[in-house]
Amino acid sequence: MGTAFHAFKTGLLRLLDAILYSSTWLSLAALGLMWATFLFWRVHIPLRLGALIFTATLFLYNLDSVLPYKQGQQPGLSKRKQWMQTHRRELLVVAAVAGGAAGVLFLTDARLSLTLFLVHLGGISVLYSMPLVRRGGRWWALRDLPLLKVFLIGYVWAAVTVWIPALYLGRELTEPVVLLLFLRRFLFILALAFVFDIRDYTKDRLTDTRTFPGVFGIGVTKGIALASLVVAALLVPPGAPAHHELALAAPLLLAAGVIWFAEETRPDYYFALLTDGVMLVLFLAVWWATQGQAVLLS
């Protein structure tokens, strides 16, 4: 019985590793954040748009993980990097299939194919990790520009999960409710992005990548991240019911806890499972709040 349990546990851990390190979990988080925006406006998320965001995220993050210059980096003690190097061929297949599916979904939807908005977001996402220039014996991408990485992540994720739903529903990006939702989402993602800079503290210092922890220290970085969450909590969109805000306090508090206890030495699951999972908690909180409101109104 002990052998069977061990085999079962090993199989579950392998499945968990595949879900986390193939960016499937992260892609579900992107879908959940976009879904939360539609729920705020009491509109069902279009199936095609949800599928596009999931597959595009899966494509971009797996493309990033299989770039030749990244595969040449030493995996060190990171289980995540070792898994990615071991399964590079599978990740290439996932990236190709997801990219093809995202392309078809994009080109066959008139409301999406007629806007250049997704194009500029896709460009930033590709150039984020794509080696652009070789300087000082290494390749540099957008993410390597001093202190820029977390802001790029925050902008793209907020734009994808708030502005794209707004455009899809025919709303102006300058509407107060849209701007507040965007800023709130931007600050939420920005705070979580600092956690991954803490994870990569030593690696970034060795590669001369200037991030907030490397320039200002981990303590100051945590303070900036927590301050971002406080400001996000104060940005209440017009028309948001009181119980909606109470529900949204849960993911903000969870994010604060993740930031407070973040250390470079934490296991990979802390970052891949817990930190990314906070975004899915936000979706669940919004879903619970809107479902509760629907019950009250019925």
C-alpha positions in Angstrom: 0.0 0.0 0.0 2.9 2.3 0.8 4.3 1.8 -2.7 1.0 2.5 -4.3 0.5 5.7 -2.3 4.1 6.8 -3.2 3.4 6.2 -6.9 0.1 8.1 -6.7 1.8 11.1 -4.9 4.6 11.1 -7.4 2.1 11.1 -10.3 0.2 14.0 -8.7 3.4 16.1 -8.2 4.4 15.5 -11.8 1.0 16.6 -13.0 1.2 19.7 -10.8 4.7 20.5 -12.1 3.3 20.2 -15.7 0.4 22.5 -15.0 2.6 25.1 -13.2 5.7 25.1 -15.3 3.9 24.9 -18.7 2.2 28.2 -17.7 -1.2 26.6 -17.8 -1.9 27.8 -14.3 -0.8 31.3 -15.2 -3.0 31.3 -18.4 -6.0 30.3 -16.2 -5.2 33.3 -14.0 -5.2 35.6 -17.0 -8.5 34.2 -18.1 -9.9 34.6 -14.5 -8.8 38.2 -14.3 -10.5 39.1 -17.6 -13.6 37.1 -16.6 -13.7 39.2 -13.3 -13.9 42.4 -15.4 -16.9 41.1 -17.4 -18.5 39.9 -14.1 -18.1 43.5 -12.7 -20.2 44.7 -15.6 -22.6 41.8 -15.2 -21.9 40.5 -18.7 -21.0 36.9 -19.6 -17.5 36.6 -21.0 -17.5 35.7 -24.7 -16.2 32.2 -25.1 -14.1 33.1 -28.1 -12.4 36.0 -26.3 -11.7 33.9 -23.2 -10.2 31.2 -25.4 -8.1 33.8 -27.1 -6.6 35.2 -23.9 -5.9 31.7 -22.5 -4.2 30.5 -25.6 -2.3 33.7 -26.3 -1.0 33.7 -22.7 0.0 30.1 -23.0 1.8 30.8 -26.3 3.7 33.9 -25.1 4.9 32.4 -21.8 6.0 29.1 -23.3 7.7 31.0 -26.1 9.6 32.9 -23.5 10.7 29.7 -21.7 12.1 28.0 -24.8 14.1 30.9 -26.2 17.6 29.6 -27.1 19.5 32.1 -25.0 17.4 31.2 -21.9 17.9 27.5 -22.5 21.6 28.1 -22.3 21.4 29.6 -18.9 22.4 27.4 -16.0 19.4 25.9 -14.2 21.1 26.2 -10.8 19.0 25.0 -7.9 15.7 26.0 -9.5 13.4 23.0 -10.0 11.3 25.1 -12.4 14.2 25.8 -14.7 15.4 22.2 -14.6 11.9 21.1 -15.5 11.7 23.6 -18.4 15.0 22.5 -19.8 14.1 18.8 -19.5 10.7 19.4 -21.3 11.8 21.9 -23.8 10.4 19.9 -26.7 7.0 19.5 -25.1 6.9 23.3 -24.4 7.7 24.0 -28.0 4.7 21.9 -29.0 2.5 23.6 -26.5 3.7 27.0 -27.7 3.1 26.1 -31.4 -0.4 24.7 -30.8 -1.4 27.6 -28.5 0.0 30.2 -30.9 -1.9 28.6 -33.9 -5.1 28.5 -31.9 -4.7 32.2 -30.8 -4.0 33.3 -34.3 -7.1 31.6 -35.7 -9.3 33.0 -32.9 -7.9 36.5 -33.4 -8.3 36.6 -37.2 -11.8 35.1 -37.3 -13.3 37.7 -34.9 -14.2 40.9 -36.6 -14.3 43.0 -33.4 -10.8 41.8 -32.5 -9.2 41.8 -35.9 -10.3 45.4 -36.6 -8.4 46.9 -33.7 -4.7 47.4 -33.4 -4.9 47.4 -29.6 -4.1 43.7 -29.3 -1.3 44.1 -31.8 0.6 46.6 -29.6 0.1 44.5 -26.5 1.4 41.4 -28.4 4.4 43.4 -29.6 5.3 44.4 -26.1 4.8 40.8 -24.8 7.1 39.4 -27.5 9.8 42.0 -27.2 9.7 41.7 -23.4 12.0 38.6 -23.4 13.1 38.6 -27.1 16.9 39.4 -27.3 17.1 42.7 -29.1 20.8 43.9 -28.7 24.0 42.3 -27.6 25.9 44.4 -25.1 28.6 43.5 -22.6 28.7 39.9 -23.8 25.0 39.2 -23.2 21.7 39.7 -25.0 19.4 42.4 -23.7 15.6 42.5 -24.0 13.0 45.0 -22.8 12.8 43.3 -19.5 16.5 44.0 -18.9 16.1 47.8 -19.0 16.6 49.1 -15.4 13.5 49.0 -13.2 11.2 48.6 -16.2 10.2 44.9 -16.0 7.5 45.2 -13.3 5.8 48.1 -15.0 5.7 46.3 -18.3 4.1 43.3 -16.7 1.6 45.5 -14.8 0.6 47.5 -17.9 0.1 44.5 -20.3 -1.8 42.4 -17.8 -4.1 45.3 -16.8 -4.6 46.3 -20.4 -5.5 42.7 -21.4 -7.8 42.0 -18.5 -9.5 45.4 -18.3 -9.1 47.5 -21.4 -9.8 44.6 -23.9 -13.1 43.8 -22.2 -14.0 47.5 -22.2 -13.3 47.8 -26.0 -15.1 44.5 -26.6 -18.2 46.0 -24.9 -17.9 49.3 -26.8 -16.8 51.3 -23.7 -14.4 54.3 -23.9 -11.1 53.7 -22.2 -11.4 57.2 -20.7 -14.6 56.4 -18.8 -14.0 56.9 -15.0 -15.0 53.4 -14.2 -12.8 51.9 -16.8 -9.8 54.0 -15.7 -10.3 53.1 -12.1 -10.6 49.4 -12.9 -7.4 49.6 -15.0 -5.4 51.5 -12.3 -6.6 49.1 -9.6 -5.7 46.0 -11.7 -2.3 47.6 -12.7 -1.4 48.2 -9.0 -2.5 44.7 -8.0 -0.4 43.0 -10.7 2.5 45.4 -10.0 2.5 44.4 -6.4 2.7 40.7 -7.3 5.4 41.3 -10.0 7.7 42.6 -7.2 7.5 39.1 -5.6 9.1 37.5 -8.7 11.9 40.2 -8.6 12.5 39.0 -5.1 12.7 35.4 -6.3 15.2 36.4 -9.0 17.3 38.6 -6.7 20.6 36.8 -7.0 20.2 35.8 -10.6 19.4 39.4 -11.6 22.5 40.7 -9.7 24.7 38.1 -11.4 23.4 39.1 -14.8 23.6 42.8 -14.0 19.8 43.2 -14.4 18.8 46.3 -12.3 15.5 45.5 -10.6 13.9 47.1 -7.5 15.3 44.6 -5.0 18.8 44.9 -6.5 18.7 48.7 -6.5 16.7 49.6 -3.4 16.8 46.3 -1.4 14.2 43.7 -0.6 12.7 45.5 2.4 12.0 48.7 0.4 10.6 46.6 -2.5 8.2 44.9 -0.2 7.2 48.3 1.1 6.5 49.6 -2.4 4.5 46.5 -3.2 2.3 46.8 -0.1 1.8 50.5 -0.7 0.6 49.6 -4.2 -2.0 47.3 -2.7 -3.2 50.0 -0.3 -3.7 52.4 -3.1 -5.5 49.7 -5.1 -7.9 49.1 -2.2 -8.7 52.9 -2.2 -9.6 53.0 -5.9 -13.3 52.0 -5.6 -14.9 52.0 -9.1 -18.2 54.0 -9.3 -21.3 51.8 -8.7 -19.4 49.0 -6.8 -21.7 47.6 -4.1 -20.4 47.5 -0.5 -20.3 43.7 -0.4 -18.4 43.7 -3.6 -15.5 45.7 -2.0 -15.6 43.4 1.1 -15.2 40.4 -1.2 -12.3 42.0 -3.0 -10.5 42.6 0.3 -9.7 38.9 0.5 -7.3 38.7 -2.5 -5.7 42.0 -1.5 -5.0 40.7 2.0 -3.7 37.4 0.6 -1.5 39.2 -1.8 -0.1 41.3 1.1 0.7 38.1 3.0 2.5 36.6 0.0 4.5 39.8 -0.4 5.4 40.0 3.3 6.6 36.4 3.5 8.3 36.4 0.1 12.0 35.3 0.2 14.4 34.2 -2.5 14.8 30.9 -0.8 11.1 30.0 -0.9 10.3 26.8 -3.0 9.2 27.2 -6.6 5.6 26.3 -5.6 5.4 29.5 -3.4 5.8 31.6 -6.6 4.3 29.4 -9.3 1.3 28.1 -7.3 0.6 30.6 -4.5 1.6 33.9 -6.0 0.0 33.3 -9.4 -3.0 31.7 -7.5 -3.8 35.0 -5.9 -5.1 36.2 -9.3 -7.5 33.3 -9.4 -8.6 34.1 -5.8 -9.5 37.6 -7.1 -11.7 36.0 -9.8 -13.4 33.8 -7.3 -14.0 36.8 -5.0 -15.6 38.8 -7.8 -17.7 35.8 -8.9 -18.9 35.2 -5.3 -19.8 38.9 -4.9 -21.7 39.1 -8.2 -23.5 35.9 -7.6 -24.5 37.2 -4.1 -25.8 40.4 -5.7 -27.8 38.4 -8.3 -29.4 36.5 -5.4 -30.3 39.7 -3.6 -31.8 41.2 -6.7 -33.8 38.1 -7.6 
